[in-house]
Amino acid sequence: MKHKAKIFHFVGYEFDVNARKIFFKYRIEFYNQHSLNFTETIIFPNHPKKLKEESIQKILESLLIVLGISYYKLYCPPRVTMPFRLSREQADFWNTVYRKGLGEFLYRNKLDPKRLAKFSYSNIKIYPDRIKTQDRALLGIGGGKDSIVAAELLKDFDIVSFLVETQKQDLISDSVIDKIGRPSLKIRRVLDLKIFEKHDGAYNGHIPISAIFAFLGLLTAAIYEYKYVIVANEHSSNFGNLQYKGEIINHQWSKSVEFESLFQEYTRKFITPDIVYFSLLRQFYEIRIARM
């Protein structure tokens, strides 16, 4: 009998400051089998200075939602539960991130976008927090030439290379960091190993990984007092590949200017106005970057 998922629970998170680890917990509840529980771990390289968890609570709540997409997509349950409340505008943002960020996943698995759970909202007001920062930037590092070009354009500014290593060391990105020659901050993202097991009836496919990196960059900036999170997403990421069920499917949606604008607005309105995320290469096509 195929497993039928009932509810996806965003259970919560735990921040162990001394161990430099944050644990994000999820549970899939089924009609016809025992629940599946998952824990994802984020590990930081250095102890944060004088950090109060309440100062980054809104970022941690956002990370709970965005990291959860890796586990939600296994069965796409029709309902989700949260340990905190969202405003209507926040719920709209997350409904968009899940629908458009999972666009290619839905297309390849022949799933209707309407089957995705909707984030519920309450009639509440959410206000941003002030976070202490310094006039310096994190530069997100990928494995290609875009990061090198961005670093060269920023050679006169105070930047640190920022890398998220998922599950194992990223040797290609390490070589880019070495070539750039700036200090680096490496965050480790450890997925729950159960996600790699075979689950009867589970789906597989693309997730909006750059959205995950954006929120991890925001958290890292808040913890280590950086004012800017800079990425090197270029112009061609703005365009979709095909249309499916009334949606434009864009493999790179979480690198697009649409996501960037939504993320900037969400951060400013609901998290903090003190950290700014943007792409330095947005106006350039890939061929132009190759010539720079």
Buried (B, 14 or more C-beta within 10 A) or exposed (E): EEBEBBBBBBBBBEBEBEEBBBBBBBBBBBEEEEEBBBBBBBBBEEEBEEBEEEBBBBBBBBBBBBBBBBBBBBBBBBEBBBEBBBBEBBBBBBBBBBBBBBBBBBBBEEBEBEEBBBBBBEEEEBEBBEBEBEEBBBBBBBBBBBBBBBBEBBEEEBBBBBBBBBEEEBEEBBEBBEEBEBEBBBBBBBBBEEBEEEBEEBBEEBBBBBBBBBBBBBBBBBBBBBBBBBBBBBBBBBEBEEEBEEBBBBBBBBBBBBBBEBBBEBBBBBBBEBBBBBBBBBEBEBEEBEEE
